[in-house]
């Protein structure tokens, strides 16, 4: 088992509690009710309450919707993320200088591959544990996504049509198409992923 897998198994519940507490602080500090946020996001009040109490593992779509409602970036929701080392050139991002987001509840990490100065696109390396992925709900957003499976297996669902990919396969799609993904294999999957509109960092 990888160190990442061991950490996820050992602390996944704590992660969900941390995320829930953070989201609750964001809501209450803005004097917003759960019903108000439900109306803004399209999520049910019960789902929001369960996420805030750490009772459910929120999908990527749910986390994105809540981040947008509170006008914060996705990366700001993940406590314990690594901070990038200063890059004066804004052109090269070397190993050890890139920000890594640990999405324990989804069973994956996201390593931001492009320097933060680039705002029109975002390149990342997703490391996905067996069974990990974006969650059961499809997500949509502006822009396009393209990627290359570096190793392992990936099931990519577009409008619930499954596309099974393995090492060396690449993909490209309009991000307005409802989409989700999962690692169906028994080994860690790594995917080089590019979005033409940043979704992780603001």
N, C-alpha and C positions, 0 to 999 in steps of 0.2 A: 504494500500500500504506500502511495506517495505521501510526503509530509502534508501536502495540501489536503489529501483525502482524510488523513488522520485528524487534522485540525477541524475539518468540516464535521466529522463524526463526533468529535469531542465537544464542539462548541456551537453547533448549528442552532440549538434552541436559544442559547444566549444571544446569538446574532439577531434572531427574530424579535427577542425582547428588546434589545438595544434599538433596532430599527423602529419598533412600535412606539417606544418611549420618545424617540426623536421626532417621529411624525406627530405624536400627541402634543409635544411642546410647540411644534410649528403651528399647529391648529389653535391651541389655547392662547398662545402669545398674540395671535391675530384676532382673538375673540370671535372665532368662527365655530359654529355648531357642526356636529357630524352631518346633520341633514343638509346644511348649506354645502359642505364639501361633496356630499353625495350628488346633489343637483349639478354641481360644477363638473364632476368627473364621470357621472353615469354609473358609479359604483353604488352598491346598496349600502344603506346605513349599517346593516349587520356586518358586512364585509369590512368596512372601515373600522368598526369597533373591534372586530377580531384581529385585524392587523395591528391596531394600536396596543392591544393587550398581548400580542405575541402568540396568539392561539393558532394562527394559520401561516403557511409559507406563501407570501405574496408573490405573484407572477411578475415578470418584467413589465408587462402592460400595466398592472396595478400600481407598481412603484413609479413608473413614468407618469401615470395620470396624477398621482398624488404630488409628485415633484412639480409638475406644471401648475397644479392648483395653488401651491405655496410659492411659486416663482423661484424655485431653487434648482440647482443642477443635480443630476443623478449622483455624481461623485460625492456631493456634500452629504448624502444620506448614509454613506458607508463609513462608520467609525473604524479607525484602525487601518485605513488605507495608507499605502506608502506615499510619501511626498516626493515629487520629482526633484532631482538635483538641478541647480541653476544651469541653464544652457544659454550662453551668451550669443551664440551664432543664430539660434532659432532655425537651424537647418538640419543638423545632425543630432540624433538622440541615441546615445550609446547604451549598451546593456548596463543596468545599474542606475541609470539616470531617468528611467521612465516610470510614470505613475502606474501603480497596480491597484485595481479595485477588486476586493475579495467579496464576491457575492455568495456567501456561504449557504444561504437558504436555497439558492438555485443550483448549487453544485458546480460553480465555475468561477474563474478569475478572468478579469479583463485587463490586459496590459496595453496602455495607450502607447502606440508605436511612433506616432508623429509628434514633433514638438508642439507644445500647447499654443504657440503663436499662430498656428494655422487654424483658421476658423471656418473655412468653407468646406472642408472635408475632414474626416477623422479615420485614421488607420489604427487598428488594434489587433492584438493576438488573443483569441479566446481559448482558454484551457478548460475543457469541460469533462467532468467526471462521468463515469458510466451512470446513465439515468438522469444526468444533469441537463440543463437547458434553460430556455426562456420561460418555461411554465406551460400549463395547459391552455391558456388563453392566447388568442392571436393578437398581435400588436399592429398598429399602422402609424405612419408618420410621413412627413415630407421627405423628398429626395430619393436616392437610389442606394442599393446595397450590392456589393460584389465581394467575392471572397474565394479563397483557395484552401482546401483541406490539406493541412501539412502532414497530419498522421491521424489514424483512427477512422471512425465512421461518424456520419452525421445524417440525420433525417430532417430534411427541410420541408416544412408544410407551407404551401402557398394556396390560400383559399381552400385549405384542408386537403389539397392534392399533395400526396407525399412524394418527395424526391429523395431517393437514397443515394448518398455520396460516400466515397471512400478516398483514401490518400491519393492526391494528384488531381481529384475532380475540382472544378471551379463552378461558380454560379454568379448570376446577376439578376436582379429583379427590381421593379418599382416598389418602393417602400410603402406606397399607399395600398398595396395589396396586403390583405390580412396575412400575417406570417408568424410562425413560431418554429422552434428547432429543439432537437433533443439528441443526445448521444445514446444510440441504441446498443452500443457495443459493450465489451467487457474490459476495455482499456481506455485510458485517457485520450481524448481527442483534442487536437490543436488546430485552430482555424485562423488564417490571416484574413481579417475582415475590414472592409472599407465602406464608410457611409459618406455620401456627398453632402450631408448636413449633420454636423456633430450631434450625437445624442447623449454622450456620457459627460462631457465637460462643456461648460458655458463659455 
